[in-house]
């Protein structure tokens, strides 16, 4: 019994010492200024990262091997001092390749039409080794227009676990409209297309969740006061024109007899043409419905 306790004690002590040694002597890190190799010496990425053009997954080790570095760091062309590149020159083998889990990225199919700097813009000019982090989604979406289906997101992501924005939690489906109206719209567009919205909101049972029941009678107030960004969901001004023309609805100001007086009848009226003053004061309101260059109403008097 005593010998067993002694054995366990020795094992625990050895484990503690290993932890202390590891804490005191961290793993090797590479000291590599890309800027002096890429910009100053003009090296191409593929010269050091051999196999990148044929790599079909991110688990492939694309780091240069020692022989590639030694081709220049031979003591004549460049220094062969190990500490020039390694933080642990006494044990450089502790530096290991770490793959990026969860992403499905074939360099092979991207490089023919994509420059390395498009996905790694900060690397070439970096004075130190840039941490291996995957590119942000924005540059990916510059080329990838995908739908939220297995053929969309899952073309690049093995799993969406931890990838959804923090806002997309419980109740997001019911409350997302509050965030949409308060955003620029570009955030949603990074993953969603307009058809994604229409696929749900075109159904009658969801319309009341977007606007209150009487909204068509009061929406002009929100539009004129810029309380809501109508273009988030509506194609403007086409949708406005289609609905207003179909229902014969015009702004109240257009009902005044002196709103727009034709030149042939101008002598019969002593008051000003009100639409001229309105156009000078609020030009944005006019172009919401009218295109002065082609609108048939405008062209009657302004050919």
N, C-alpha and C positions, 0 to 999 in steps of 0.2 A: 504494500500500500504506500509506504514511504517512498519507495523507488519510483512508483507511478507519479506521485505528486512532484518528485524532483524532476522527472522527465517533462511533465507538463510545464513546470516552472521554467526549465531551460528553453523549451520551445516558445513560450510566451516572451521570454527575454530576447531570444533571437529574432522573433517577429517584431518586437519593439525596436530593436537595433536596426532592422531593415527599414522600418518606417522612418526612423531618425536619419539614416544615411540617405534615403530617398529624398527626404525633406531638405537635407543640407546640400545634396548634390542633385539638382534638378536635371531632367533629361536634356540632351543636347538640342540646341536650336541653331538654325542656319543664319549666318550673317551674310545677306546677299543684296547688294544695291543694284536693282534692275537698271537704274538710270545710267550707271557707268558702263553697263554691258550692252544695253539696247540703244540708248541715244548717243553715247560717246563712242562706242566701238561699232555700232551698227549691226549687232547680231540679230538674226531673225529668231523668233520664238522657237521654231522647229529645230534650230541647231542645238539647243539645250534640251528641249522637251521632245525627244525622239519618240515617234509613235503616236503623236497627238493627232496627226492627219488620218490615221486609220483606227483611232480609238472609238469604240462603240458604247462605252459605259464609263461612269465616273469612278468606278472601283479600280480602273487601270492605273498602275503606278507610272506617272509621267515625269517624275523628278529625274534630273540628270544623274548619271552614275559618276563615280569618282574618276574614271578614265576620261570622261568628257571634260571635266574640270582640269585634270592634269595635262591635257593637251596644250593649255595655255599656262597654267600654273606649274611650270616645270623648273622654276628657279632662274630661268633666263628671260623668257617673255614676261612672266609675272611671278610674283612671290609664291613659293610653295609652302609657306608657313601655314600650318593647319589652323592656328587660332585666327587667321584672316577670315575664315569662313565658318568656323565652328565655335560655339560657346563652350563646348566640352571636347577640346581637341584630344584629351586623354582617352575619351570613350565616345567617338562620333557615332558608333553603331546604335546608340540609344535614340537617335533621330529616326523615326519611322514614318512611312506614308500613311496618312489617314484619309480614307475614302469619305465621300459625302453621301450619307444614307438618304434614301427616300427619293432621290432625283434620278430620272432616266434621261441622260443627256449624251447623245452620240456626237462627239466632235467631228467624226467622219462626215456626217451629212450637213454640218453647219459651216465648216471651214471653206469649202469652195466658193461660197457666196458671202461669207461673214468674216470681217477682220477680227483678230483677237481682241483689239482694243474696244470693240463694240460691247463685249461682255465683261471685259476686264479693263476699264478705262483708267484705273488708278495705278496699274501695275508698272507700266513701262517707265514712268517718271519717278517711281518710288526710290528713296534712298536707303530703305531697309526692306526686309522681306515682308511682303504683304500677307496677312493671315489668309489661310485657304477658306474663304467663305463663298458660297454660291452667289451669282449675280442677283440683284433685286429683280422683281417681276416686271418693272416698267420697261426696261430695254427688251425683255422677251416679248412683251405684248406689242412692241413696235412692229414686229413681224408676224407674230402668232395671233390670229383672230380665231378664237375657238369658242365653241358652245360648252355650257356646263354639263357635259355628258361624259360617258366613259371614253369617248373618242376625243374629248376636249382636254380637261384638266389632267386626266389619267394618261395622256400621251407623254407627259413630262413628270408627273408625280406618281410614285408607286402608292402613296397614301396621302390623304388630305388631313390626316391627324396633325393638329397644331398649326395648320396652314391657314385656316379661316381667320378673318379679322376678329378681334376681341369683341366687337359689337354684335357679332352674329351668334349670340347665345340664345337662351330660351326666350321666347316671345318676339324674336327678331322679325318673323313673318308678319306679325300683327303691328309692330311698331316701326318698321323700317322707313315708312313714309316720312316720319319726323326727321330722320337723318338725311334722307334724300333732298328734302327742301332746304336743309341747312348746309348742304355741301355744294361743291362746284360742279358736281356731276362727273368729273373726270375720275374720281375715286371709284365709283360704281362701274364706270366704263372699262376699267382695267380688266375686269373679269366678266362683266355682263354686256350683252347687246340689247338694243331697244326691243328686239323681239322677245327677249326673256321677260321683260315687264309686260308686254302686250299679251303674252301667253296666259298670264294670270288675270290681268286687269280687264281684258276683253270680256271676261265672264261676268254676267249680270250681277251675281251675288257679291262681287267684290267692288262694284262701282261705289256703293254707299260708304265703303271704307276710305275711299280716296277723297271725296267731297261730300258735304252734307246734301240732303235731299233737295234743297232749294238753291243749290249753288249757282245754277245757270242764271238766276235772277240777280245775284249779288256779286258774281265773280269780277265784274268790271272794277269794283272798288279795290280788290287785291291787285288787279293788273295795273291800274293807274297809280297806285301807291307803292308799287314794286314790293308788296308784301310777300308775294310768292313768285318763284321763277317758273313761269308757265312752260317755257321751252324744255324743262326737265323731262316732261312727258309728251308735250304737244309739238307738232311740227308747225312752227309759226313762220309766216302769217297764213299759210294755206288752210289749216284747220279752222282758224278764226273766220276767214273769208267764206269758206264753204258753209259753215253753220249759219253765219249772219245773213248770207244771201238766201239760203234755203228757207229761213224763217222770217226774212224781211225785216231784220232788226238793224237799226242804225243808232249811233250815239244821239242823245237828246239834242245836242247842239245843232245837229244836222236838220232839225225840224224848223229852225227859224227861217223866216221868209228872206232874210238878208244873209243867210249862211253862205251861199255861193250864187252871186248874181251874174248871169251871162253878160258879156260885153254889149250885146244888142239891146239889152233892157236896162243897162246901168243908169241911163239918164232918168229913168222913172223912179229911182230910189235915191234918197238923200243920205242914207246911212252907209257905213263901210261894209265891204265884204268880210264877214266875220271869219271865214275860213283862212283868210290871209293872215290875220292877226294870230289865229290859233297856230298856224304853220310856223310863224316866227317865234312864238312863245314856247310851243311844245312840238318840235319837229318829229320827235320819237313817236308820238301818238299817231301821226299821219301815216308814217311808213309801216306801222303795225298792220294796216289794212290796204294801203295804197302804194303802188310803185309808180312814182311820178312819170317815169320814162315810158311806161307801157299801159298804165291803168286807163281803161276806156273813159271813165268818168273824168279823170284829170285832162285827158286828151281832147275833150270837147272844147275846152277853152284854152288849153296850153298845147297846141299841136307841135 
